[in-house]
Amino acid sequence: MNKCIVGALLFCLAIGCGEKLEVRVTVRNPLSWDRQKETVEIGWAELQKKLKGVTDSTILVLNAAGEEIPSQVLFKGEKQPQSLIFQTDVPSDAEAVYRLVLGHPQAYRPEAYGRFVPERMDDYAWENNLVGHRMYGPALEATGEISNGIDVWVKKTGELLIDEWYRTGDYHKDRGKGMDCYKVGRTLGAGALAPYRDGKIVLGNNYIHQQTLDNGPIRISFRLDYAPFQVGKEEITETRTIALDANSRFNRIEERYTGIKDSLEVVAGIVVRPEPGQIWKEAEKGLMGYWEPQNNDNGDNNGHLAVGVIFLQPAKEIVERGGHLLGRVDYPVGESFVYYMGSGWSKGGVESPESWLKMLEQEREKRLHPLQVSME
């Protein structure tokens, strides 16, 4: 018998088997193409009702073959568990079945990770097995380098590289694993959001406070707070909450602005290079993408970076303006605004402009038609 099942049964015997010993989870894919390594999330309160005695350290997820698969209990910055996540493969128009049982999980290999980096001017860096990013903090701003745009680190390995690269300081040249060859400067970089007033982007400064909410093995999530800044006659504050899952090139970004009295337009922006690249502007779909010209840093052919933004609503317009590709939408005053940004590299799994556009379109469909999860 599978060792995990034996362990789970012994655990149940230890606590008494009068309660339900497992929960059956069915995950359905409503789309006509296969979904692979995609995260599903189950609310903790609902799980507690169905699996008595469950705690954040005594939950296992078993696949149809009875094998334990990686899972993660999310706290979302709170003291108590908020949800459980795991990743699933579901064929087109089909279902996959999993079981949740009591037991002690293995130590899973992390595929998502992030941290505050005080040794490098207060960067906040995060990554998964496909992509990496960073944002800039208060120590860097104190030197006069101001940017609240999103940086991209490109990768050609599934290894987690943040700690290695910061330790060596050698990440601006490809040594076989990837590199940082993306230039942000005083821009929105790879899809950051900003207020838009009188036809101009209103840029904030570097973040002033950071908090890691969850840190692998499947999801890294964190919150960044920004100092108040002026938008017209209003002084507003900004909070960004970002989450990245293993096996995905796309970050979920939740933006919250406070101090708005009336209405606010915002733009997500992708910095555009002087040399010709390839641009997609699909306002009705809320989708924009950019295939950068070839990067030649250090005199090397570093391939092409790809960046994209997905809104789950039509954009009012998508235009090239002020050195950016901009997607303009109305901000829902009093609420938060969620969108997605992603990146890729021609030397790391995104071979062509056509493949990048297909990834953007499929990601949009996945967000609009999420996997359907039921428990019994």
C-alpha positions as CSV (number, residue, x, y, z in Angstrom):
1,M,0.0,0.0,0.0
2,N,1.2,3.5,-0.8
3,K,3.2,4.8,2.2
4,C,1.3,8.1,2.3
5,I,-2.0,6.3,2.5
6,V,-0.8,4.1,5.3
7,G,0.5,7.2,7.1
8,A,-2.8,9.0,6.6
9,L,-4.8,6.0,8.0
10,L,-2.6,5.6,11.0
11,F,-3.0,9.3,11.7
12,C,-6.7,9.0,11.6
13,L,-6.6,6.0,13.9
14,A,-4.6,8.1,16.4
15,I,-7.2,10.8,16.5
16,G,-10.2,8.6,16.3
17,C,-12.1,7.5,13.2
18,G,-15.6,8.7,14.1
19,E,-15.3,11.6,11.7
20,K,-15.1,11.6,7.9
21,L,-11.6,10.5,6.9
22,E,-11.3,12.1,3.5
23,V,-12.9,14.7,1.1
24,R,-13.3,14.0,-2.6
25,V,-12.4,17.0,-4.8
26,T,-13.5,17.1,-8.4
27,V,-11.9,19.6,-10.7
28,R,-13.5,20.2,-14.1
29,N,-12.0,21.9,-17.1
30,P,-14.7,23.8,-19.1
31,L,-12.4,24.7,-22.0
32,S,-11.7,22.7,-25.2
33,W,-7.9,22.4,-24.5
34,D,-5.9,20.7,-21.8
35,R,-5.0,22.6,-18.6
36,Q,-1.7,21.6,-17.1
37,K,-0.1,22.4,-13.8
38,E,-2.8,24.9,-12.9
39,T,-3.5,26.0,-9.4
40,V,-6.9,25.3,-7.7
41,E,-7.8,26.9,-4.4
42,I,-10.2,25.7,-1.7
43,G,-11.4,27.9,1.2
44,W,-10.1,26.8,4.6
45,A,-13.4,27.3,6.4
46,E,-15.2,25.1,3.9
47,L,-12.6,22.4,4.2
48,Q,-12.8,22.5,8.0
49,K,-16.5,21.7,7.8
50,K,-15.9,18.7,5.7
51,L,-12.7,17.3,7.1
52,K,-12.9,17.5,10.9
53,G,-9.6,17.9,12.8
54,V,-7.7,19.3,9.8
55,T,-4.9,21.7,10.6
56,D,-2.4,23.5,8.5
57,S,0.2,20.8,9.3
58,T,-2.0,17.8,8.9
59,I,-3.4,17.9,5.3
60,L,-2.5,15.8,2.3
61,V,-3.6,15.9,-1.3
62,L,-3.7,12.6,-3.1
63,N,-4.2,12.2,-6.9
64,A,-6.3,9.5,-8.5
65,A,-3.5,7.0,-8.1
66,G,-3.3,7.6,-4.4
67,E,0.0,9.5,-4.6
68,E,0.7,12.5,-2.5
69,I,1.2,15.7,-4.5
70,P,2.5,19.1,-3.4
71,S,0.1,21.4,-1.7
72,Q,0.3,24.7,0.3
73,V,-1.8,26.2,3.0
74,L,-2.2,29.9,2.4
75,F,-2.3,32.4,5.3
76,K,-2.5,35.6,3.1
77,G,-0.7,37.5,5.9
78,E,-3.2,36.4,8.6
79,K,-2.5,34.3,11.7
80,Q,-5.0,31.6,10.7
81,P,-5.1,29.5,7.5
82,Q,-7.2,31.0,4.7
83,S,-7.2,28.4,2.0
84,L,-5.5,25.3,0.5
85,I,-3.9,25.2,-3.0
86,F,-2.5,22.5,-5.2
87,Q,-1.9,22.1,-8.9
88,T,-3.8,19.9,-11.3
89,D,-3.7,18.6,-14.9
90,V,-7.2,18.3,-16.4
91,P,-7.8,17.3,-20.1
92,S,-10.2,19.3,-22.3
93,D,-13.8,19.1,-21.3
94,A,-13.0,16.6,-18.6
95,E,-12.6,16.1,-14.8
96,A,-9.8,15.1,-12.5
97,V,-10.5,13.7,-9.0
98,Y,-8.3,14.2,-5.9
99,R,-8.7,13.2,-2.2
100,L,-7.9,15.4,0.8
101,V,-6.9,13.3,3.8
102,L,-5.4,13.9,7.2
103,G,-1.7,13.2,7.5
104,H,1.7,14.8,7.7
105,P,2.9,16.2,4.3
106,Q,6.3,15.7,2.9
107,A,8.8,18.7,2.6
108,Y,8.0,19.7,-1.0
109,R,10.6,21.3,-3.3
110,P,9.8,25.0,-3.6
111,E,8.9,26.2,-7.1
112,A,7.9,29.8,-6.0
113,Y,9.9,32.0,-3.7
114,G,10.5,35.7,-2.9
115,R,12.0,37.9,-0.3
116,F,13.0,41.4,0.8
117,V,16.7,42.0,-0.2
118,P,18.2,44.6,2.2
119,E,21.7,43.7,1.0
120,R,20.8,45.1,-2.5
121,M,19.3,48.5,-1.7
122,D,15.9,47.0,-0.4
123,D,14.9,45.2,-3.5
124,Y,11.9,42.9,-3.3
125,A,12.6,40.0,-5.6
126,W,10.3,37.1,-6.5
127,E,10.4,34.1,-8.9
128,N,9.1,30.7,-9.8
129,N,10.5,28.0,-12.0
130,L,9.8,30.0,-15.2
131,V,10.2,33.7,-14.5
132,G,11.7,36.2,-12.1
133,H,11.0,39.9,-11.1
134,R,11.9,42.6,-8.7
135,M,10.7,45.9,-7.4
136,Y,12.7,48.8,-5.9
137,G,12.7,50.0,-2.3
138,P,13.5,52.9,-0.1
139,A,17.3,52.4,0.1
140,L,17.6,52.7,-3.6
141,E,15.4,55.8,-3.7
142,A,17.7,57.4,-1.1
143,T,20.5,57.2,-3.7
144,G,18.3,59.2,-6.2
145,E,17.3,56.2,-8.3
146,I,13.5,56.3,-8.3
147,S,11.3,53.7,-10.0
148,N,8.1,51.9,-9.2
149,G,8.1,49.9,-12.4
150,I,8.3,46.1,-12.6
151,D,11.7,44.5,-13.5
152,V,12.0,41.2,-15.3
153,W,14.6,38.5,-14.8
154,V,14.7,35.9,-17.6
155,K,15.4,32.3,-16.9
156,K,16.3,29.1,-18.8
157,T,16.3,26.8,-15.8
158,G,13.7,25.7,-13.4
159,E,16.1,26.4,-10.5
160,L,15.3,29.2,-8.0
161,L,18.0,31.8,-8.6
162,I,17.3,34.8,-6.4
163,D,19.6,33.9,-3.5
164,E,22.4,32.7,-5.8
165,W,22.3,35.8,-8.0
166,Y,22.2,38.3,-5.1
167,R,25.0,36.4,-3.4
168,T,27.3,36.5,-6.4
169,G,26.1,39.9,-7.8
170,D,26.6,38.4,-11.3
171,Y,23.3,38.4,-13.1
172,H,23.6,40.9,-15.8
173,K,25.3,38.4,-18.1
174,D,23.9,35.0,-19.1
175,R,26.1,32.3,-17.5
176,G,23.8,29.5,-18.7
177,K,20.8,30.0,-16.4
178,G,19.4,33.4,-17.4
179,M,20.0,37.1,-16.6
180,D,18.7,40.5,-15.9
181,C,18.8,42.4,-19.1
182,Y,15.5,44.3,-18.7
183,K,15.8,48.1,-18.4
184,V,13.2,49.8,-16.2
185,G,14.4,53.3,-15.3
186,R,11.8,55.9,-14.5
187,T,9.0,53.9,-16.3
188,L,6.3,51.4,-15.5
189,G,8.6,48.7,-16.7
190,A,6.8,45.4,-17.5
191,G,3.2,46.2,-16.8
192,A,2.9,48.3,-13.6
193,L,-0.2,50.3,-13.0
194,A,-0.4,54.1,-12.5
195,P,-3.0,56.9,-12.3
196,Y,-3.6,58.7,-15.6
197,R,-4.5,62.3,-15.5
198,D,-4.8,64.9,-18.3
199,G,-3.3,62.5,-20.8
200,K,-0.2,61.8,-18.7
201,I,1.1,59.0,-16.5
202,V,1.4,60.0,-12.8
203,L,4.3,58.0,-11.5
204,G,4.8,57.2,-7.8
205,N,8.1,56.5,-6.1
206,N,9.8,53.3,-4.7
207,Y,7.8,51.3,-2.2
208,I,8.3,52.2,1.5
209,H,7.1,49.0,3.2
210,Q,6.9,45.3,2.2
211,Q,5.3,42.2,3.7
212,T,5.6,38.6,2.5
213,L,2.2,37.0,2.8
214,D,2.9,33.4,1.6
215,N,6.2,31.9,0.4
216,G,6.0,28.7,-1.5
217,P,6.2,25.9,-2.4
218,I,3.5,26.7,-4.9
219,R,2.7,30.4,-4.5
220,I,4.7,33.5,-3.5
221,S,2.6,36.5,-2.5
222,F,3.5,39.8,-1.0
223,R,2.3,43.4,-0.4
224,L,4.0,46.6,-1.2
225,D,2.9,50.0,0.2
226,Y,3.8,53.3,-1.4
227,A,4.1,56.8,0.1
228,P,1.3,59.3,-0.7
229,F,1.7,61.1,-3.9
230,Q,-0.1,63.9,-5.7
231,V,-2.6,63.2,-8.5
232,G,-4.0,66.5,-9.6
233,K,-5.4,68.1,-6.4
234,E,-5.7,64.8,-4.6
235,E,-3.1,63.0,-2.5
236,I,-3.5,59.3,-2.9
237,T,-1.8,56.2,-1.5
238,E,-1.1,52.9,-3.3
239,T,-0.9,49.3,-2.2
240,R,0.1,46.5,-4.6
241,T,-0.5,42.9,-3.7
242,I,1.2,40.5,-6.1
243,A,1.0,36.7,-6.3
244,L,2.9,34.3,-8.6
245,D,2.2,30.6,-8.8
246,A,4.6,27.8,-9.9
247,N,4.5,26.9,-13.6
248,S,2.9,30.2,-14.6
249,R,4.4,33.2,-16.4
250,F,1.6,35.5,-15.1
251,N,1.4,37.5,-11.9
252,R,-1.9,38.4,-10.3
253,I,-1.7,42.1,-9.3
254,E,-4.2,43.7,-7.0
255,E,-4.0,47.5,-6.9
256,R,-5.7,49.6,-4.2
257,Y,-5.7,53.4,-4.3
258,T,-7.0,55.4,-1.4
259,G,-7.7,59.1,-1.1
260,I,-9.7,59.3,-4.4
261,K,-12.7,61.6,-4.0
262,D,-14.4,61.3,-7.4
263,S,-13.1,59.2,-10.3
264,L,-9.7,57.9,-11.5
265,E,-8.4,56.6,-14.8
266,V,-5.4,54.2,-14.6
267,V,-3.0,52.7,-17.1
268,A,-1.0,49.6,-17.1
269,G,2.2,50.4,-19.0
270,I,4.9,48.4,-20.8
271,V,8.0,50.3,-21.7
272,V,8.7,50.4,-25.4
273,R,12.3,50.3,-26.8
274,P,13.5,52.7,-29.6
275,E,14.2,49.8,-32.0
276,P,11.4,48.0,-33.8
277,G,9.6,45.3,-31.9
278,Q,6.2,43.6,-32.3
279,I,3.1,45.0,-30.5
280,W,-0.4,43.6,-30.0
281,K,-3.3,45.9,-29.0
282,E,-6.7,44.2,-28.5
283,A,-8.7,46.7,-26.4
284,E,-11.9,44.8,-26.7
285,K,-10.3,41.8,-25.1
286,G,-8.3,43.8,-22.6
287,L,-5.1,42.3,-23.9
288,M,-1.8,43.9,-24.9
289,G,1.5,42.4,-25.6
290,Y,5.0,43.3,-26.7
291,W,7.9,41.3,-28.2
292,E,11.0,43.4,-27.7
293,P,13.7,43.9,-30.2
294,Q,16.8,41.7,-29.8
295,N,18.7,42.5,-26.6
296,N,22.5,43.0,-27.2
297,D,23.7,43.8,-23.7
298,N,27.4,43.0,-23.1
299,G,27.8,42.7,-26.9
300,D,25.9,39.3,-26.8
301,N,22.8,38.2,-28.6
302,N,20.5,37.8,-25.5
303,G,17.4,37.0,-27.5
304,H,14.0,38.7,-27.2
305,L,12.0,39.5,-24.1
306,A,8.3,39.3,-24.1
307,V,5.8,41.2,-21.9
308,G,2.0,41.2,-21.7
309,V,-0.9,42.6,-19.7
310,I,-4.4,41.1,-19.4
311,F,-7.4,42.9,-18.0
312,L,-10.6,40.9,-17.3
313,Q,-12.6,43.6,-19.0
314,P,-12.3,45.7,-22.2
315,A,-9.8,48.5,-22.1
316,K,-11.0,52.0,-23.0
317,E,-8.0,52.2,-25.3
318,I,-4.6,50.7,-25.9
319,V,-2.1,53.2,-27.3
320,E,1.6,53.9,-27.6
321,R,2.3,57.1,-25.7
322,G,5.0,58.5,-23.5
323,G,7.5,55.8,-24.3
324,H,5.0,53.1,-23.2
325,L,2.4,50.7,-24.5
326,L,-0.6,51.8,-22.4
327,G,-3.8,50.1,-21.5
328,R,-6.3,52.6,-20.1
329,V,-9.2,51.6,-17.8
330,D,-11.4,53.2,-15.1
331,Y,-10.4,52.4,-11.5
332,P,-13.3,51.2,-9.3
333,V,-13.2,53.9,-6.6
334,G,-13.5,52.4,-3.1
335,E,-12.5,48.9,-4.3
336,S,-9.4,47.2,-5.6
337,F,-8.5,46.5,-9.2
338,V,-7.1,43.1,-10.4
339,Y,-5.2,42.5,-13.6
340,Y,-2.4,40.2,-14.8
341,M,1.1,40.7,-16.2
342,G,3.4,38.2,-17.6
343,S,6.8,37.8,-19.2
344,G,8.9,35.4,-21.3
345,W,12.1,35.0,-23.1
346,S,13.0,33.6,-26.6
347,K,15.9,31.6,-24.9
348,G,13.7,30.3,-22.1
349,G,10.5,28.7,-23.4
350,V,8.9,31.4,-25.5
351,E,10.4,30.8,-28.9
352,S,8.5,33.3,-31.1
353,P,6.1,36.3,-31.1
354,E,3.3,33.9,-32.2
355,S,3.9,31.6,-29.3
356,W,3.8,34.6,-26.9
357,L,0.5,35.8,-28.3
358,K,-1.0,32.3,-27.9
359,M,0.2,32.2,-24.3
360,L,-1.5,35.6,-23.6
361,E,-4.7,34.5,-25.3
362,Q,-4.8,31.2,-23.4
363,E,-4.1,32.9,-20.1
364,R,-7.0,35.3,-20.7
365,E,-9.3,32.3,-21.4
366,K,-8.1,30.5,-18.3
367,R,-8.9,33.6,-16.1
368,L,-12.3,34.0,-17.7
369,H,-13.1,30.3,-17.4
370,P,-11.5,29.1,-14.2
371,L,-11.3,25.4,-13.3
372,Q,-14.5,24.4,-11.5
373,V,-14.0,22.8,-8.1
374,S,-16.5,20.8,-6.0
375,M,-16.0,18.9,-2.8
376,E,-18.0,16.0,-1.3
